[in-house]
């Protein structure tokens, strides 16, 4: 008997969640109007747009800073001109991360949950709200797994598995600036009341060891202007802005599978100088890139010894590959009513989605969330209004049978917004919602990382017994029988006339176990 245990090991790279939580951040802002702003008579709309300005991981902690652009639209008494006061609020937060974290992948999604705004006299505006920061940090960790061994009667159950060999991650903020001329029928831009952006197309490919990312973004802006008659007006501008950038990812080649998420971080518009009727668009995008190389090899999924007490020690879970991101489109509709029951004109309409909630129902994931719709317009009598309403979106993602244990991650974004007018001053807003999701985990493989062998507890055997009979369970696995009886799989097959490669035994059969 070989009484020395020798194990052969290899290293795999796994990605583990080190942090996955949602933080609610209070927003408080007391706005005092500068002297050159007119008095507040009626507040039309208040918005808060959070933007991630910095993030860092150090000494087991994630620190991030947020700049919130608070914008209040209001009217002054006796005037139909829409005024806009804009201020920034700074918010910082630090969160603890579990364990050592090398090459962290950080994703922070920001939303405004609640927002209230009221005038405190004619020169002060009080803004209160709550921001939601959904934070996820994943870390790359190298794990040792057993691939073979001998001695001390060790029995190893081996399986060919596909596992991640290397994972690369890069994030980059890019800025795109472009100046355009306004059409002849568009007056010059005055005060900017709102901006919005959505990424409509993204492509990526590997070029000379770098990742080339390109696509298009749809930008929109709502601005005040003075028309040819000298009257105050509101106009909306829309522009398609292409973007492209090379992202450095050291070691990247064609053997990696790459996924990219491009998220708008902010956009702005400013009127051009001189006599030309031009505007300058500035777009900021956050680009998140991951690249993973997979390999195939033999891993050990279970272990025991025919000679001593033996247990697998640590287990490394290798998640199954659930494929790339997928999209589901759904529609959400909301009916709003103008305050005076009439609609003379609609200046602006837009919608925003909340982070989805996910519920598993059998082999289906049900994805749902909320949509906030907003419309600015003018009644038939000339009064300006801003109205908001809430609706919901719902989508379903089917789970393949082989991935029944999968979890799902998803986010939602507005893919389009339209409206039509109904009777009695109603406005029906239709929002096209795109849900992006990816299956994670699933029926992955659990590999043995190490083995505990106790030589102080040798296997007990009845020396007076040379043959035992064992009744099998329903399609019982031969490995489980051999492990329970402290023998080998080969011995069970040989002693019972089973063909090589047989994995299980029919229900109720009596088999021989030699001592």
C-alpha positions in Angstrom: 0.0 0.0 0.0 1.3 3.4 -0.9 1.0 5.3 2.4 1.9 8.8 1.1 -0.8 11.0 -0.4 0.3 13.0 -3.4 -2.1 15.5 -4.9 -1.8 17.4 -8.2 -3.3 20.9 -8.3 -3.9 23.7 -10.8 -5.1 27.3 -10.5 -8.3 28.7 -11.9 -9.5 32.3 -11.9 -12.9 33.0 -10.5 -14.9 36.2 -10.2 -16.7 36.6 -6.9 -19.0 39.3 -5.6 -17.4 41.3 -2.8 -20.2 43.8 -2.5 -23.8 43.9 -3.7 -26.0 46.4 -1.9 -28.3 49.4 -2.4 -27.6 52.6 -0.5 -30.1 55.4 0.0 -28.5 58.8 0.1 -30.3 61.9 1.5 -30.4 65.0 -0.7 -30.9 68.4 0.9 -30.5 71.7 -0.8 -31.5 75.2 0.2 -31.4 77.4 -2.9 -31.2 81.1 -2.5 -31.9 83.0 -5.8 -29.1 85.3 -7.0 -30.1 89.0 -7.3 -30.4 88.9 -11.0 -33.0 86.1 -10.9 -36.7 87.1 -10.8 -38.9 86.1 -7.8 -40.6 82.7 -7.5 -44.3 82.7 -8.1 -45.0 79.1 -9.0 -42.7 76.1 -9.2 -43.2 74.0 -12.4 -40.7 71.2 -12.1 -37.8 70.1 -9.9 -35.3 67.5 -11.1 -32.2 66.0 -9.6 -29.7 64.3 -11.9 -26.9 62.3 -10.1 -23.5 61.8 -11.8 -20.7 59.6 -10.5 -17.6 61.8 -10.4 -15.0 59.5 -8.9 -14.6 56.1 -7.3 -11.7 54.2 -5.8 -11.0 50.9 -4.0 -8.3 50.8 -1.4 -7.6 49.0 1.9 -10.9 47.0 1.7 -13.1 50.0 1.2 -14.9 51.5 -1.8 -15.1 55.3 -1.8 -17.2 57.2 -4.4 -18.3 60.8 -5.0 -21.5 61.9 -6.6 -22.4 65.3 -8.1 -26.2 66.0 -8.2 -27.4 68.6 -10.6 -30.6 70.1 -9.0 -32.6 72.1 -11.5 -35.8 74.0 -10.6 -38.1 75.5 -13.3 -40.5 78.2 -12.1 -42.6 81.1 -13.2 -42.6 84.6 -11.9 -45.8 86.6 -11.4 -47.3 88.2 -14.5 -44.9 86.5 -16.9 -45.1 83.4 -19.1 -41.3 83.1 -19.3 -39.9 79.9 -17.8 -37.0 80.5 -15.4 -34.4 77.9 -14.4 -32.2 77.9 -11.4 -29.5 75.2 -11.4 -27.1 74.2 -8.5 -24.9 71.2 -7.8 -24.8 69.2 -4.6 -21.9 66.9 -3.6 -22.4 63.6 -1.9 -19.7 61.1 -0.8 -20.0 57.6 0.6 -17.5 54.9 1.8 -18.5 51.2 2.0 -16.6 48.2 3.3 -15.6 45.3 1.0 -15.4 41.7 2.1 -12.0 40.1 1.7 -9.0 40.9 -0.4 -10.0 42.4 -3.8 -7.7 42.5 -6.7 -8.6 44.0 -10.1 -12.0 45.1 -8.8 -14.9 45.6 -11.2 -17.1 48.4 -9.8 -20.6 49.2 -11.1 -22.6 52.0 -9.5 -26.1 52.8 -10.9 -27.7 56.0 -9.6 -31.4 57.0 -9.5 -33.4 59.6 -7.8 -36.1 57.9 -5.7 -38.0 60.7 -4.2 -37.9 64.5 -4.6 -39.9 67.3 -3.2 -39.5 71.0 -3.8 -41.2 74.0 -2.3 -40.8 77.8 -2.2 -39.9 79.4 1.1 -40.9 83.0 0.3 -40.1 84.5 -3.1 -36.3 84.1 -3.0 -35.6 80.7 -1.4 -36.4 77.2 -2.6 -36.1 74.1 -0.4 -35.3 70.8 -2.1 -35.4 67.4 -0.3 -35.0 64.0 -1.8 -33.4 60.5 -1.7 -31.0 59.1 -4.1 -30.5 55.4 -4.7 -27.0 54.0 -5.4 -27.0 50.4 -6.4 -23.4 49.2 -5.9 -21.8 46.0 -7.1 -18.1 45.1 -6.7 -16.7 41.9 -8.2 -13.1 40.7 -7.5 -10.9 38.3 -9.4 -9.5 35.6 -7.1 -7.2 32.7 -8.0 -8.3 29.4 -6.5 -6.4 26.1 -6.3 -8.2 23.0 -7.5 -7.2 19.3 -7.3 -6.8 17.7 -10.7 -5.3 14.3 -9.8 -3.5 12.3 -7.1 -2.4 9.0 -5.7 -1.5 7.2 -2.5 -3.4 6.3 0.7 -6.2 4.6 -1.2 -7.3 8.0 -2.5 -10.2 7.9 -5.0 -10.9 11.0 -7.1 -14.0 11.7 -9.2 -12.8 13.6 -12.2 -14.7 15.6 -14.7 -13.7 17.6 -17.8 -14.8 21.2 -17.1 -14.6 24.6 -18.8 -13.3 27.2 -16.5 -12.1 30.9 -16.7 -8.4 31.1 -17.2 -8.1 34.9 -17.3 -10.5 37.8 -16.9 -9.7 41.4 -17.9 -11.6 44.5 -16.9 -11.4 48.1 -17.9 -13.6 51.2 -17.4 -13.2 54.5 -19.0 -15.1 57.8 -19.1 -15.1 59.4 -22.5 -16.2 62.9 -23.6 -17.5 63.7 -27.0 -17.9 67.3 -28.1 -19.5 68.4 -31.4 -20.7 71.7 -32.7 -23.7 71.9 -35.0 -25.7 74.6 -36.8 -29.3 75.0 -36.0 -31.9 74.8 -38.8 -33.1 78.1 -40.2 -36.5 77.7 -38.5 -34.9 77.3 -35.0 -34.2 80.5 -33.0 -31.1 80.9 -30.9 -30.8 78.9 -27.7 -31.6 80.7 -24.5 -31.8 79.0 -21.1 -31.5 75.2 -21.0 -34.4 73.6 -19.2 -33.6 69.9 -19.6 -31.1 67.6 -21.3 -31.4 63.9 -21.9 -29.4 61.1 -23.6 -29.7 57.5 -24.5 -27.3 55.1 -26.2 -29.0 53.6 -29.2 -26.2 51.5 -30.7 -23.0 49.9 -29.5 -20.4 47.8 -31.3 -17.0 46.5 -30.3 -14.2 44.5 -31.8 -10.6 43.7 -31.0 -8.0 45.6 -33.0 -4.2 45.1 -32.4 -4.6 44.1 -28.8 -7.0 46.9 -27.9 -10.8 47.1 -27.8 -12.5 49.4 -30.3 -15.8 50.6 -29.0 -18.2 52.7 -31.1 -21.8 53.5 -31.3 -24.4 56.3 -31.4 -26.2 58.3 -28.8 -29.5 60.3 -29.1 -29.3 63.6 -27.4 -32.2 65.9 -26.6 -32.5 69.4 -25.0 -35.4 71.6 -24.0 -34.5 75.3 -24.2 -36.1 78.7 -24.0 -35.9 81.0 -26.9 -37.3 84.2 -28.4 -39.1 83.7 -31.7 -39.2 86.1 -34.6 -42.1 88.0 -33.1 -40.2 88.7 -29.9 -42.3 86.3 -27.8 -41.0 83.8 -25.3 -41.1 80.3 -26.5 -39.9 76.8 -25.6 -38.2 74.6 -28.2 -36.8 71.1 -28.2 -33.6 70.0 -30.0 -32.5 66.5 -30.9 -29.2 65.3 -32.3 -27.6 62.0 -33.0 -24.0 61.9 -31.9 -21.6 59.1 -32.9 -18.8 58.1 -30.6 -15.7 55.8 -30.8 -12.8 55.1 -28.6 -9.9 52.6 -28.2 -9.8 51.0 -24.8 -6.5 49.5 -23.4 -6.9 46.0 -22.0 -3.4 44.5 -21.4 -3.1 41.0 -22.8 -6.3 41.2 -24.9 -6.4 39.0 -28.0 -8.9 37.2 -30.1 -9.2 34.3 -27.7 -11.2 36.4 -25.3 -14.9 36.9 -25.3 -15.7 40.5 -24.7 -18.8 42.3 -23.4 -19.3 46.1 -23.2 -21.8 48.3 -21.5 -21.9 52.0 -22.4 -23.8 54.2 -19.9 -24.6 57.9 -20.3 -23.1 59.9 -17.5 -24.3 63.4 -18.6 -24.8 65.7 -21.5 -25.0 69.5 -21.9 -25.7 72.0 -24.6 -24.4 75.6 -24.9 -25.1 78.3 -27.5 -22.2 79.0 -29.9 -20.6 82.5 -29.9 -20.7 85.0 -32.8 -23.4 85.6 -35.3 -23.7 82.0 -36.4 -26.8 80.1 -35.0 -24.8 77.2 -33.6 -24.9 75.0 -30.5 -22.2 72.8 -28.9 -23.2 69.4 -27.6 -21.0 67.7 -24.9 -21.6 64.1 -24.0 -20.0 62.0 -21.3 -20.2 58.3 -21.4 -19.0 55.6 -19.0 -17.7 52.5 -20.8 -17.4 49.2 -18.9 -15.5 46.4 -20.6 -14.9 42.8 -19.5 -13.0 40.1 -21.4 -12.8 36.5 -20.4 -10.7 33.6 -21.7 -11.9 30.1 -21.0 -10.0 26.8 -20.9 -10.8 23.2 -20.6 -9.2 20.7 -18.2 -9.8 17.9 -15.7 -11.1 18.8 -12.2 -11.9 16.7 -9.2 -15.6 17.0 -8.0 -15.4 14.5 -5.1 -12.8 12.5 -3.1 -12.6 9.7 -0.6 -10.1 7.1 0.6 -10.5 3.3 0.9 -7.9 3.3 3.7 -8.6 6.3 5.9 -11.2 8.8 6.9 -11.1 11.4 4.1 -13.2 14.5 3.2 -13.0 17.1 0.5 -11.9 20.3 2.3 -12.7 23.5 0.4 -14.9 23.7 -2.7 -14.5 26.1 -5.6 -17.6 26.8 -7.6 -17.1 27.3 -11.3 -20.2 29.0 -12.7 -21.6 27.8 -15.9 -21.4 30.0 -19.0 -24.8 31.5 -19.4 -24.0 33.5 -22.6 -24.0 37.1 -23.5 -26.5 39.9 -22.4 -29.9 39.7 -23.9 -32.6 42.3 -24.4 -36.4 42.3 -23.9 -38.6 45.1 -25.1 -41.8 46.1 -23.3 -44.2 49.0 -23.3 -45.5 51.1 -20.4 -48.4 53.6 -20.7 -49.5 56.3 -18.4 -52.5 58.7 -18.7 -52.0 62.3 -17.4 -54.6 65.1 -17.2 -53.9 68.8 -17.9 -54.9 70.9 -14.9 -57.5 73.0 -16.7 -58.8 70.2 -18.9 -57.3 71.6 -22.1 -54.1 71.2 -24.0 -53.0 73.9 -26.3 -49.4 72.7 -26.9 -47.0 70.1 -25.5 -43.5 71.4 -25.0 -41.7 68.4 -23.6 -42.3 64.8 -22.6 -39.9 62.2 -21.3 -39.8 59.2 -19.0 -37.3 57.4 -16.7 -37.2 53.9 -15.4 -36.5 52.6 -11.9 -34.2 49.7 -11.2 -36.1 46.4 -11.8 -37.1 43.9 -9.2 -36.6 40.3 -10.1 -38.7 37.3 -9.0 -38.3 33.7 -10.0 -41.4 31.7 -10.8 -40.5 28.2 -11.8 -38.4 28.4 -15.0 -39.2 32.0 -15.6 -37.8 35.2 -14.2 -40.4 38.0 -13.8 -38.8 41.5 -14.2 -40.8 44.5 -13.2 -40.3 48.1 -12.2 -41.7 51.6 -12.4 -41.7 54.4 -15.0 -42.1 58.1 -14.2 -43.6 60.1 -17.1 -43.4 63.9 -17.3 -45.1 66.3 -19.6 -44.7 70.1 -19.9 -47.3 72.0 -21.9 -49.6 74.9 -22.3 -53.4 75.0 -21.8 -55.8 76.5 -24.3 -55.9 79.7 -22.1 -52.2 80.0 -22.1 -51.3 78.7 -18.6 -48.1 76.6 -18.5 -48.3 73.2 -16.7 -45.9 70.4 -15.7 -47.6 67.1 -14.8 -46.1 63.7 -13.7 -47.5 60.2 -13.5 -46.4 56.7 -12.6 -46.8 53.4 -14.5 -45.1 50.1 -14.5 -43.2 47.8 -16.9 -43.1 44.0 -16.9 -41.1 41.5 -18.8 -40.3 37.8 -18.6 -37.1 35.9 -19.2 -37.3 32.1 -19.7 -34.6 30.0 -18.1 -33.2 27.0 -20.0 -33.8 23.7 -18.2 -30.0 23.2 -17.8 -29.7 26.6 -16.2 -32.6 26.1 -13.7 -30.3 27.2 -10.8 -29.3 30.4 -12.4 -29.6 33.9 -11.0 -30.4 36.9 -13.1 -29.1 40.4 -13.2 -30.9 43.1 -15.1 -31.2 46.8 -15.7 -33.8 48.9 -17.6 -33.5 51.9 -19.8 -35.9 54.1 -21.8 -35.6 53.3 -25.5 -38.3 55.8 -26.6 -41.1 58.0 -25.4 -44.2 59.3 -27.3 -47.6 60.7 -26.6 -51.0 61.3 -28.0 -53.8 63.6 -26.9 -57.1 62.2 -25.6 -60.5 63.8 -24.7 -60.9 66.2 -21.8 -57.3 67.3 -21.8 -55.8 63.9 -21.2 -52.3 63.0 -22.5 -51.4 59.4 -22.9 -47.6 58.8 -22.7 -46.2 55.6 -24.1 -42.7 54.5 -23.0 -40.7 51.9 -24.8 -38.6 50.1 -22.2 -35.6 48.0 -23.0 -34.6 45.5 -20.3 -31.1 44.2 -20.5 -30.4 41.0 -18.6 -27.8 38.2 -18.1 -28.0 34.8 -16.5 -25.4 34.1 -13.9 -24.3 30.9 -12.3 -26.7 28.1 -13.1 -25.7 24.5 -13.0 -22.1 25.2 -12.4 -19.4 22.7 -11.3 -18.1 22.4 -7.8 -14.4 21.4 -7.7 -12.4 20.1 -4.8 -9.7 22.6 -3.7 -8.0 20.4 -1.1 -8.5 17.1 0.9 -8.4 16.3 4.6 -6.9 12.9 5.2 -6.9 11.5 8.8 -4.3 8.7 9.1 -5.3 8.4 12.8 -8.6 7.0 11.7 -8.0 4.0 9.3 -11.0 2.5 7.6 -12.6 -0.2 9.7 -13.2 -3.6 8.1 -14.7 -6.9 9.4 -11.9 -9.4 8.8 -14.3 -12.3 9.1 -16.4 -11.0 6.1 -15.0 -11.6 2.6 -18.2 -10.7 0.7 -21.1 -8.3 1.3 -24.4 -7.8 -0.6 -25.6 -4.3 -1.2 -29.1 -3.4 -2.5 -29.0 -0.3 -4.8 -31.2 2.6 -4.7 -33.1 4.1 -7.6 -30.5 4.4 -10.4 -27.9 4.8 -7.8 -24.6 6.2 -8.9 -21.7 3.6 -8.8 -19.4 6.3 -7.3 -21.8 6.8 -4.4 -22.0 3.0 -3.8 -18.2 2.6 -3.8 -17.7 5.6 -1.5 -20.2 4.3 1.0 -18.7 0.8 0.9 -15.0 2.0 1.0 -14.1 0.3 -2.3 -13.3 1.4 -5.8 -15.6 2.1 -8.8 -13.5 -0.4 -10.8 -14.0 -3.1 -8.2 -17.8 -2.7 -8.2 -17.9 -2.9 -12.0 -15.6 -5.9 -12.1 -17.2 -7.9 -9.3 -20.7 -7.4 -10.8 -20.0 -7.9 -14.5 -20.7 -4.2 -15.3 -19.3 -2.8 -18.5 -16.5 -0.2 -18.4 -18.0 3.3 -18.3 -21.2 2.3 -16.5 -22.2 5.1 -14.1 -25.3 3.8 -12.3 -27.1 0.6 -11.4 -30.8 -0.1 -11.8 -33.3 0.3 -8.9 -33.4 -2.6 -6.4 -30.6 -4.7 -7.8 -28.5 -6.6 -5.3 -24.8 -6.3 -6.0 -21.6 -7.9 -4.6 -19.1 -5.9 -2.5 -15.9 -7.9 -1.8 -14.0 -7.3 1.4 
